[in-house]
């Protein structure tokens, strides 16, 4: 395994700088769109023909020229990262994060940290982008403070956040979105059929335990031993892969303890204000049309809330501990953090062009439709078809990152097919979510992949796509196998995948 992963890393890192690679991929998409001009596919639910769009035409060149800036400024991860990091900058610059991490490391057993990080990653995906922006870099710092390799912590958090995207103990924004698409697909056969947003909840809840344990196993047994002991000066792993421990962690000073108490009070006050804005009926952050939390200002404004959740405790800590003495200290902390994101911003510019160009060509949709037709044509049935569908979803996710966009294409084909074979739409949706989640952590098409590369380069200068893929591939393989086996067992024991969501469709 280590030799294979080393080969993957070496081969991947022989590629150009990640920003250059995204630029090359964007240019390649233009050429491929010219070569593929004329390719078509029929959308299974609407019946509309989808044609490949040649971007090397006069119209395509005009679109590129007029959209280059908006592709960059409208790239969702950019604004999310910058706004959230302004709040984190204050918490970090004031010393709050450092004090919290030292308190955590001094009180938590070394082996429990991995479980906590993976579990927190799984749970954070309910808050959409929060896990990528906050937890992934924070986990690296936690591991470093504990004398462990920071990239192992980063990998464990990224695996939980993105690889475990379809595991959680609570429902997220993607659940009603996928359920709506599944409902429309099911009604092609059974008018009036409804897939509820909690249709996969039982399976998701148990999957939380599976992903947490699997992520713990891969981190402890494969990823961290391969990384070895961290050498801060060189930014590389030391030869002794079994070395653990680090510099002695100093106990908290009285001023730091007072600062933590003040930060705790600020957090409680902010939490109370947030609860008043979310929990009561008709609260200001609920959906004004439905009164619910799904698609509410609370969920859509989660980045602003993250900003405040770090800013306010950071200010409280800094004022009481004496690390913030004026407004200039706050602004300087924000500016310092922004200056460290320069490489990430460059990466995002080229990644945004690549993602936008690929989307304009319709090549991802055409590939998904023809891939679905191929599976339909080979005559698989039952559990083998479910397994093939999981693998196909995992493969297509490498080229088409949006879970909802892929499901809009695949649902009408596979829900129809499996309903005719006696399987419920809810079960088909579950199989899709397994495949869609497991390859998130190894595909550059995932929106936050460029950010992960930037985080990795903090601890391993010169790291590229190969480093990230080699580090995350064991998680992908383990999650894919473990989740698929779990689904087969689930079907064998006849357990509903969610409330009111059986495995079979009576026809």
C-alpha positions in Angstrom: 0.0 0.0 0.0 2.8 2.4 0.9 4.7 1.8 -2.3 1.5 2.3 -4.3 0.6 5.5 -2.5 4.2 6.8 -2.9 3.9 6.1 -6.6 0.6 8.0 -6.8 2.2 11.0 -4.9 5.3 11.1 -7.0 3.4 10.8 -10.3 0.9 13.4 -9.2 3.5 15.8 -7.9 5.4 15.6 -11.2 2.5 17.6 -12.6 2.9 21.3 -12.7 2.0 23.6 -9.8 -1.7 23.1 -8.9 -2.6 26.6 -10.2 -0.8 25.9 -13.4 -2.4 22.6 -13.7 -5.9 24.1 -13.4 -4.9 26.6 -16.1 -3.8 23.7 -18.3 -7.0 21.8 -17.6 -9.1 24.9 -18.4 -7.3 25.2 -21.8 -7.8 21.5 -22.3 -11.5 21.8 -21.8 -11.6 24.4 -24.6 -9.9 22.0 -27.0 -12.0 19.0 -25.9 -15.2 21.1 -26.4 -14.1 21.7 -30.0 -13.3 18.0 -30.5 -16.6 16.9 -28.9 -18.8 19.4 -30.8 -21.9 17.6 -32.0 -22.0 15.1 -29.2 -25.5 14.9 -27.7 -27.5 13.1 -25.1 -31.2 13.1 -24.2 -32.1 14.2 -20.6 -34.0 11.2 -19.1 -36.6 13.3 -17.2 -37.3 16.2 -19.6 -36.6 14.5 -22.9 -34.6 17.6 -24.0 -31.5 17.1 -26.1 -28.3 18.2 -24.4 -25.5 19.1 -26.9 -21.8 19.6 -26.2 -21.0 23.3 -26.5 -17.9 24.3 -28.5 -16.2 27.2 -26.6 -13.8 27.8 -29.4 -16.3 29.8 -31.4 -16.9 33.5 -31.6 -19.8 33.2 -29.1 -17.7 31.0 -26.8 -14.8 33.4 -26.9 -17.1 36.3 -26.1 -18.5 34.4 -23.1 -15.1 33.6 -21.8 -13.9 37.2 -22.1 -17.0 38.7 -20.4 -17.2 36.0 -17.6 -13.5 35.6 -16.6 -13.9 38.0 -13.7 -17.3 36.8 -12.5 -16.2 33.2 -12.7 -13.6 34.1 -10.1 -15.6 36.5 -7.9 -18.7 34.2 -8.1 -16.8 31.0 -7.2 -18.6 30.0 -4.0 -15.6 28.8 -1.9 -13.8 32.1 -2.4 -16.2 34.4 -0.5 -16.9 31.7 2.0 -13.3 31.2 2.9 -12.4 34.9 3.0 -15.3 36.0 5.2 -15.0 33.1 7.6 -11.3 33.5 7.9 -11.7 37.1 9.0 -13.4 35.9 12.1 -10.9 33.1 12.6 -8.1 35.6 12.2 -9.2 37.5 15.3 -9.6 34.3 17.3 -6.2 33.1 16.2 -4.4 36.5 16.5 -5.8 37.1 20.0 -4.4 33.7 21.2 -7.8 32.2 21.8 -7.3 29.2 19.4 -3.9 28.5 20.8 -5.1 28.5 24.4 -8.1 26.3 23.5 -5.9 23.8 21.6 -3.4 23.6 24.5 -6.3 23.0 26.9 -7.6 20.3 24.6 -4.3 18.5 24.2 -3.5 18.7 27.9 -6.9 17.1 28.8 -7.6 14.7 25.9 -6.1 11.2 25.4 -3.9 11.1 22.3 -5.9 8.4 20.6 -9.3 10.0 21.2 -8.3 13.0 19.2 -8.6 11.2 15.9 -12.1 9.9 16.7 -13.2 13.4 17.7 -11.8 15.0 14.6 -13.4 12.5 12.1 -16.8 12.6 14.0 -16.7 16.4 14.1 -16.0 16.4 10.3 -19.0 14.2 9.6 -21.3 16.3 11.8 -20.0 19.6 10.2 -21.2 18.7 6.7 -24.7 19.6 7.9 -23.4 23.2 8.0 -22.3 23.0 4.4 -18.9 24.7 3.9 -18.1 25.3 7.6 -16.1 22.0 7.9 -13.8 22.8 5.0 -13.1 26.3 6.1 -12.8 25.8 9.9 -12.4 22.2 10.9 -9.9 21.0 8.3 -7.1 23.6 9.1 -8.0 23.5 12.8 -7.6 19.7 13.0 -4.0 20.1 11.5 -3.2 22.5 14.3 -4.7 20.2 17.0 -2.6 17.3 15.8 0.5 19.5 15.7 -0.1 20.7 19.2 -0.4 17.0 20.3 3.0 16.2 18.8 1.5 14.4 15.8 1.7 15.0 12.1 -0.5 17.9 11.2 -1.3 16.4 7.8 -2.8 13.4 9.5 -5.2 15.6 11.3 -6.0 17.5 8.1 -6.7 14.3 6.3 -8.9 12.9 9.1 -11.0 16.1 9.1 -11.3 16.3 5.3 -12.3 12.6 5.2 -15.1 13.2 7.7 -16.3 16.5 6.1 -16.3 15.5 2.5 -15.8 11.7 2.2 -18.5 11.3 4.9 -20.9 13.8 3.2 -23.8 11.4 3.3 -23.4 10.4 6.9 -24.8 12.5 9.7 -27.0 12.5 12.8 -29.0 15.5 11.6 -30.5 16.5 8.3 -28.7 19.0 6.1 -29.6 21.2 3.1 -28.9 18.5 0.6 -31.5 16.1 1.9 -34.6 18.0 0.8 -32.9 18.8 -2.5 -32.2 15.1 -3.4 -35.6 14.1 -2.1 -37.3 16.5 -4.4 -35.4 15.1 -7.4 -36.2 11.6 -6.3 -39.9 12.4 -6.0 -40.1 13.8 -9.5 -38.3 10.7 -10.9 -40.6 8.3 -9.0 -43.7 10.0 -10.2 -42.8 9.1 -13.8 -44.0 5.6 -12.7 -46.1 6.2 -9.6 -48.0 9.6 -9.7 -48.4 11.0 -6.2 -45.3 9.1 -4.9 -43.3 11.3 -2.4 -39.8 10.8 -1.1 -39.5 12.7 2.2 -36.3 14.6 3.1 -35.6 12.2 6.0 -35.9 9.2 3.7 -32.3 8.1 4.3 -32.0 9.1 7.9 -31.7 5.7 9.5 -28.9 4.7 7.1 -27.2 8.1 7.5 -27.2 7.9 11.3 -25.6 4.4 11.4 -23.2 5.5 8.6 -21.9 8.2 11.0 -20.5 5.4 13.3 -19.1 3.5 10.3 -17.3 6.5 8.8 -16.0 7.7 12.2 -14.5 4.2 12.9 -13.3 3.7 9.3 -11.7 7.2 9.3 -10.1 6.5 12.7 -8.6 3.2 11.4 -7.3 4.7 8.1 -5.7 7.6 9.9 -4.1 5.6 12.7 -3.0 2.5 10.6 -2.3 3.9 7.1 -2.1 7.6 6.7 -0.1 8.7 9.9 2.4 5.9 9.8 3.1 6.7 6.1 3.5 10.4 6.9 6.0 9.7 9.7 7.0 12.2 12.4 6.7 15.8 11.5 9.8 18.0 11.1 8.7 21.6 11.4 11.9 23.1 10.1 12.0 21.1 6.9 8.2 20.9 6.5 8.6 17.2 5.7 8.2 14.0 7.5 11.2 12.7 9.4 12.5 9.2 8.6 11.2 7.6 11.9 7.6 6.7 11.1 7.0 5.5 14.6 8.2 8.6 16.4 5.5 10.4 18.3 5.3 13.3 20.7 6.5 16.8 20.3 7.7 19.8 22.3 6.4 20.1 25.8 3.1 22.0 26.0 3.1 24.8 28.6 0.2 25.0 31.0 -2.2 27.9 30.7 -1.2 31.1 32.4 -3.7 32.9 34.7 -4.3 35.6 32.1 -5.1 32.9 29.5 -7.5 31.2 31.9 -9.3 34.6 32.4 -9.4 35.1 28.7 -10.9 31.7 28.1 -13.6 32.4 30.7 -14.4 35.7 29.0 -14.5 33.9 25.6 -16.8 31.2 27.1 -19.2 33.9 28.3 -19.2 35.6 24.9 -19.9 32.3 23.3 -22.8 31.6 25.6 -24.3 35.1 25.0 -23.9 34.7 21.2 -25.4 31.2 21.4 -28.4 32.5 23.4 -29.0 35.3 20.9 -28.7 32.8 18.0 -31.2 30.5 19.7 -33.7 33.4 20.0 -33.2 34.1 16.3 -33.7 30.5 15.3 -35.8 28.4 17.7 -39.1 30.3 18.4 -41.9 30.2 15.9 -41.6 33.1 13.5 -38.0 33.8 14.6 -36.1 36.2 12.4 -33.7 33.6 10.9 -36.4 31.1 10.0 -37.8 30.8 6.5 -40.4 33.7 6.4 -42.5 31.8 3.9 -42.7 28.3 5.6 -41.4 29.0 9.1 -39.0 26.1 8.8 -35.2 25.9 9.0 -34.6 24.3 5.6 -33.7 26.9 3.0 -33.9 29.5 5.8 -31.7 32.6 6.4 -30.1 30.7 9.2 -28.6 28.0 6.8 -28.0 30.4 4.0 -26.2 32.8 6.4 -24.1 30.2 8.1 -20.9 31.8 6.9 -21.8 35.1 8.5 -22.6 33.3 11.8 -19.3 31.5 11.6 -17.6 34.9 11.3 -19.3 36.2 14.4 -18.8 32.9 16.3 -15.1 33.4 16.1 -14.9 37.2 16.1 -16.8 37.8 19.3 -15.1 35.2 21.6 -11.7 36.2 20.0 -12.4 39.9 21.0 -13.5 38.9 24.5 -10.4 36.7 25.0 -8.0 39.3 23.6 -9.4 42.2 25.7 -9.3 40.2 29.0 -6.0 38.4 28.4 -4.4 41.6 27.3 -3.4 40.5 23.8 -5.8 43.0 22.1 -5.2 46.6 23.2 -6.7 48.6 20.3 -8.7 48.3 17.2 -5.4 48.3 15.2 -4.6 44.9 16.8 -7.8 43.4 15.4 -7.3 44.8 11.9 -3.6 43.7 11.9 -4.7 40.2 12.8 -7.2 40.1 10.0 -4.6 41.5 7.5 -2.0 39.0 8.5 -4.3 36.1 7.9 -5.5 37.5 4.6 -1.8 37.8 3.5 -1.3 34.0 4.0 -4.1 33.3 1.5 -2.4 34.7 -1.5 -1.5 31.3 -3.1 -5.1 30.1 -2.4 -6.5 33.1 -4.2 -4.3 32.4 -7.2 -5.4 28.7 -7.2 -9.0 29.7 -7.0 -8.8 32.0 -10.0 -7.7 29.2 -12.3 -9.8 26.5 -10.6 -12.9 28.7 -11.1 -12.2 29.1 -14.8 -11.8 25.3 -15.2 -15.0 24.5 -13.3 -17.0 27.2 -15.2 -15.6 26.1 -18.7 -16.4 22.5 -18.0 -19.9 23.3 -16.9 -20.6 25.4 -20.0 -19.5 22.5 -22.3 -22.2 20.1 -21.0 -19.7 17.3 -21.2 -20.3 16.2 -17.6 -24.0 15.8 -18.2 -23.5 14.0 -21.4 -21.0 11.6 -19.8 -23.4 10.9 -16.9 -26.3 10.2 -19.2 -24.3 7.8 -21.5 -22.8 6.1 -18.4 -26.3 5.5 -17.0 -27.5 4.0 -20.3 -24.5 1.7 -20.3 -25.3 0.3 -16.9 -28.9 -0.1 -18.0 -27.8 -2.0 -21.1 -25.6 -4.6 -19.5 -28.6 -6.3 -17.8 -27.6 -6.3 -14.2 -30.4 -6.7 -11.6 -30.8 -6.6 -7.8 -27.8 -6.1 -5.5 -25.2 -6.4 -8.3 -27.0 -3.5 -10.0 -26.9 -1.5 -6.8 -23.1 -2.1 -6.5 -22.5 -1.2 -10.1 -24.6 2.0 -9.6 -22.5 2.9 -6.5 -19.3 2.5 -8.5 -20.7 4.4 -11.5 -21.8 7.3 -9.2 -18.3 7.3 -7.6 -16.7 7.4 -11.0 -18.9 10.1 -12.4 -18.3 12.2 -9.3 -14.7 12.6 -10.5 -16.0 14.6 -13.5 -19.2 16.3 -12.2 -18.9 17.6 -8.7 -22.5 18.7 -8.0 -24.5 16.1 -6.1 -27.8 17.5 -7.1 -26.9 18.1 -10.8 -25.8 14.4 -11.2 -28.8 13.2 -9.3 -31.1 15.2 -11.6 -29.7 13.2 -14.5 -29.3 9.8 -12.9 -32.5 9.7 -10.8 -35.0 9.3 -13.7 -33.0 6.4 -15.1 -32.1 4.4 -12.0 -35.1 5.1 -9.9 -37.3 4.0 -12.8 -35.1 0.9 -13.4 -35.0 -0.2 -9.8 -38.7 0.5 -9.2 -39.5 -1.9 -12.0 -37.2 -4.5 -10.3 -39.1 -3.9 -7.0 -36.7 -1.6 -5.2 -37.8 1.7 -3.6 -36.7 5.1 -4.7 -35.4 5.7 -1.2 -33.0 2.8 -1.5 -31.8 3.9 -4.9 -31.1 7.4 -3.5 -29.1 5.8 -0.7 -26.9 3.9 -3.1 -26.3 7.1 -5.1 -25.2 9.0 -2.0 -22.6 6.4 -1.1 -20.9 6.7 -4.5 -21.2 10.4 -4.6 -19.6 10.9 -1.2 -16.6 8.6 -1.3 -14.7 10.2 -4.2 -15.2 13.8 -3.1 -11.9 13.7 -1.4 -9.8 12.7 -4.5 -11.3 14.7 -7.3 -10.1 18.2 -8.3 -13.7 18.9 -9.4 -14.7 19.3 -5.8 -15.0 23.0 -5.2 -12.8 23.1 -2.1 -10.0 20.9 -3.5 -7.8 23.9 -4.2 -8.3 25.1 -0.6 -7.2 21.7 0.7 -4.0 21.9 -1.4 -3.3 25.3 0.0 -3.7 24.0 3.6 -1.4 21.0 2.8 1.3 23.3 1.5 1.5 25.1 4.9 3.0 22.0 6.3 4.6 20.5 3.2 5.9 23.1 0.8 5.8 22.0 -2.8 3.0 19.6 -2.2 0.6 19.2 -5.1 -2.4 17.3 -6.3 -0.5 14.0 -6.0 0.2 14.6 -2.3 -3.5 15.1 -1.5 -4.8 12.3 -3.7 -2.2 9.8 -2.2 -3.1 10.9 1.3 -6.9 10.6 0.8 -7.1 7.6 -1.5 -7.0 5.1 1.4 -10.1 6.8 2.9 -11.9 6.6 -0.5 -11.2 2.9 -0.9 -12.1 2.1 2.7 -15.3 4.2 2.8 -16.4 2.8 -0.6 -15.9 -0.8 0.4 -17.3 -0.4 3.9 -20.3 1.6 2.9 -21.1 -0.9 0.1 -20.9 -3.9 2.4 -23.1 -2.0 4.9 -25.7 -1.4 2.2 -25.7 -5.1 1.1 -26.2 -6.1 4.8 -28.9 -3.5 5.2 -30.8 -5.0 2.2 -30.2 -8.6 3.4 -31.7 -7.8 6.8 -34.6 -5.8 5.3 -34.0 -2.6 7.4 -35.8 0.6 6.3 -33.4 3.3 5.2 -35.4 6.0 6.8 -38.8 6.8 8.5 -41.5 5.5 6.2 -38.9 4.5 3.6 -38.8 0.8 3.0 -36.4 -1.1 0.7 -39.0 -2.4 -1.8 -41.6 -0.9 -4.1 -44.6 -3.1 -4.4 -45.5 -2.1 -7.9 
